[in-house]
Amino acid sequence: MTENEVVRASITESLLLLMEKERLDKITVVELTRKAGVSRMSFYRNFQSKEEVLVVCTEQMFRNFVDRIPDFGQLKVFEDSKAFFCYLRVHGRLMRNLVEADLFGIFFETFSRYFATLFVEVYELDRSPDFRSYELSYRVGGLANIILAWVQSNFRETDEEMANVFRYLYEL
C-alpha cells in the first residue's frame, strides 16, 4: 500500500469506529484526524467531506465484491445472492453506520450502478430494452429495501435465509 492509501484507510476505519459512538454530524474533522493519526491537511488532500469518506468506502466495497467473484458471467441466483449477503454482513459496521446516520442513500446509489451493470452486461438479463430503466428501478429498489430492513434488524436472518428470500422474489 502506498502512503496515501494507508492514510485513506486509516481515515475510513477511524470514521467507522467514531460513528459507532456518535452521529456523523457531531464528529469533527479534528476528532477524526486525531483518531486516524493524520493531519487535517492529509484529510482534505484525500476527501472533501466526511460523507465522501463513506461514498469512497462504499464504492470500494462494491468494487472488491465484483472483483472477487471470477465466474459472475453464469447466473446462480442462490449462490451469488448468498455470497452478496455474506459480504454485506462482513461489512456490517459500514452498513449499520450508513443506516443509523440516515445515509443509506450512499449505499443505494452505488448499489444501483453495480446492480445495473451486473443485470444488463454480466448476466445479460435484459428482457426488454424498452422497459430496462423501469425494470432496473423495480429490482434495485426492492432489493435495496430488503437489505435496509435486514440491516435494521441487525442481520437477524442468516445469509442463506436472505438468499432464499431473494431467490423467491427473483422468481416471481
C-alpha positions as CSV (number, residue, x, y, z in Angstrom):
1,M,0.0,0.0,0.0
2,T,1.2,3.5,-0.8
3,E,1.4,6.1,2.0
4,N,-1.7,7.8,0.6
5,E,-3.6,4.5,0.6
6,V,-2.6,4.0,4.3
7,V,-3.8,7.5,5.1
8,R,-7.2,6.9,3.4
9,A,-7.6,3.5,5.0
10,S,-6.8,5.0,8.5
11,I,-9.3,7.8,8.0
12,T,-12.0,5.4,6.8
13,E,-11.5,3.0,9.7
14,S,-11.4,5.8,12.2
15,L,-14.6,7.3,10.9
16,L,-16.4,4.0,11.1
17,L,-15.2,3.5,14.6
18,L,-16.3,7.0,15.7
19,M,-19.7,6.6,14.0
20,E,-20.4,3.7,16.4
21,K,-20.3,6.1,19.3
22,E,-21.7,9.3,17.9
23,R,-23.6,10.8,15.0
24,L,-21.7,11.7,11.9
25,D,-22.8,15.4,12.2
26,K,-21.2,15.5,15.7
27,I,-17.9,14.1,14.6
28,T,-15.4,16.9,13.7
29,V,-12.6,16.6,11.2
30,V,-10.2,17.4,14.0
31,E,-11.5,14.5,16.1
32,L,-11.4,12.2,13.1
33,T,-7.9,13.1,12.1
34,R,-6.7,12.8,15.7
35,K,-8.2,9.3,15.8
36,A,-6.7,8.4,12.4
37,G,-3.3,9.8,13.4
38,V,-3.1,12.1,10.3
39,S,-3.2,15.8,9.8
40,R,-6.2,17.8,8.7
41,M,-4.2,18.6,5.5
42,S,-4.0,14.9,4.8
43,F,-7.7,14.6,5.3
44,Y,-8.5,17.4,2.9
45,R,-5.9,16.2,0.4
46,N,-7.9,12.9,0.2
47,F,-11.5,13.8,0.9
48,Q,-13.8,16.8,0.6
49,S,-16.0,15.8,3.5
50,K,-16.8,13.0,6.0
51,E,-19.6,11.9,3.7
52,E,-17.2,11.4,0.8
53,V,-15.2,9.0,3.0
54,L,-18.4,6.9,3.2
55,V,-19.0,7.2,-0.5
56,V,-15.5,6.1,-1.3
57,C,-15.7,3.2,1.2
58,T,-19.0,2.0,-0.2
59,E,-17.7,2.2,-3.8
60,Q,-14.6,0.2,-2.8
61,M,-16.8,-2.4,-1.0
62,F,-18.7,-3.0,-4.3
63,R,-15.6,-3.0,-6.5
64,N,-14.0,-5.6,-4.2
65,F,-17.1,-7.7,-4.2
66,V,-17.4,-7.8,-8.0
67,D,-13.6,-8.4,-8.4
68,R,-13.6,-11.4,-6.0
69,I,-16.1,-13.4,-7.9
70,P,-14.5,-14.8,-11.1
71,D,-17.4,-16.7,-12.6
72,F,-20.0,-14.0,-12.4
73,G,-21.0,-14.5,-16.0
74,Q,-23.1,-17.5,-15.2
75,L,-26.2,-16.6,-13.1
76,K,-26.6,-18.6,-10.0
77,V,-29.3,-16.8,-8.1
78,F,-29.0,-18.6,-4.8
79,E,-25.2,-18.9,-4.7
80,D,-24.5,-15.3,-5.9
81,S,-27.0,-13.7,-3.6
82,K,-25.8,-15.7,-0.6
83,A,-22.2,-14.6,-1.3
84,F,-23.5,-11.0,-1.6
85,F,-25.4,-11.2,1.7
86,C,-22.4,-12.7,3.4
87,Y,-20.3,-9.9,2.0
88,L,-22.7,-7.3,3.3
89,R,-22.6,-8.9,6.8
90,V,-18.8,-8.8,6.7
91,H,-19.2,-5.0,6.1
92,G,-21.9,-4.8,8.7
93,R,-20.2,-1.8,10.5
94,L,-20.4,0.3,7.3
95,M,-23.9,-0.8,6.6
96,R,-25.2,-0.1,10.2
97,N,-23.4,3.3,10.2
98,L,-25.0,4.3,6.9
99,V,-28.4,3.3,8.2
100,E,-28.0,5.0,11.6
101,A,-26.7,8.2,10.0
102,D,-29.7,8.3,7.6
103,L,-27.2,7.9,4.7
104,F,-28.4,4.7,3.2
105,G,-28.8,6.7,0.0
106,I,-25.0,6.4,-0.4
107,F,-25.3,2.6,-0.4
108,F,-28.4,2.8,-2.7
109,E,-26.7,5.0,-5.3
110,T,-23.6,2.8,-5.6
111,F,-25.7,-0.4,-5.4
112,S,-27.9,0.9,-8.2
113,R,-24.9,1.4,-10.6
114,Y,-23.3,-2.0,-9.8
115,F,-26.6,-3.9,-9.9
116,A,-27.5,-2.4,-13.3
117,T,-24.1,-3.4,-14.7
118,L,-24.5,-7.0,-13.4
119,F,-28.0,-7.3,-14.5
120,V,-27.6,-6.0,-18.1
121,E,-23.9,-6.5,-19.0
122,V,-22.8,-9.5,-17.0
123,Y,-25.9,-11.6,-16.5
124,E,-27.5,-10.4,-19.8
125,L,-31.0,-10.4,-18.2
126,D,-32.2,-7.5,-20.3
127,R,-35.7,-8.8,-21.1
128,S,-37.0,-5.7,-22.7
129,P,-34.8,-2.7,-23.7
130,D,-38.0,-0.7,-23.8
131,F,-38.6,-1.2,-20.1
132,R,-35.0,-1.5,-18.9
133,S,-34.9,1.5,-16.7
134,Y,-38.2,0.6,-15.1
135,E,-37.2,-3.0,-14.5
136,L,-33.9,-2.0,-13.0
137,S,-35.6,0.6,-10.8
138,Y,-38.1,-2.1,-9.6
139,R,-35.4,-4.7,-8.9
140,V,-32.9,-2.3,-7.3
141,G,-35.5,-0.6,-5.2
142,G,-36.9,-3.8,-4.0
143,L,-33.6,-5.4,-3.1
144,A,-32.3,-2.3,-1.5
145,N,-35.3,-2.1,0.7
146,I,-34.8,-5.8,1.7
147,I,-31.2,-5.0,2.5
148,L,-32.3,-2.0,4.5
149,A,-34.8,-4.0,6.5
150,W,-32.1,-6.7,7.1
151,V,-29.6,-4.2,8.4
152,Q,-32.2,-2.6,10.6
153,S,-32.9,-6.0,12.1
154,N,-29.2,-6.3,12.9
155,F,-28.7,-9.0,10.3
156,R,-31.2,-11.3,12.1
157,E,-31.6,-13.8,9.2
158,T,-28.7,-15.9,8.0
159,D,-27.1,-15.3,4.7
160,E,-28.7,-18.5,3.4
161,E,-32.2,-17.3,4.6
162,M,-31.7,-14.0,2.8
163,A,-30.5,-15.8,-0.3
164,N,-33.7,-17.8,-0.2
165,V,-35.8,-14.6,0.2
166,F,-34.0,-13.1,-2.8
167,R,-34.4,-16.3,-4.9
168,Y,-38.1,-16.5,-4.1
169,L,-38.7,-12.8,-5.0
170,Y,-36.5,-13.1,-8.1
171,E,-38.6,-16.0,-9.4
172,L,-41.9,-14.1,-9.1
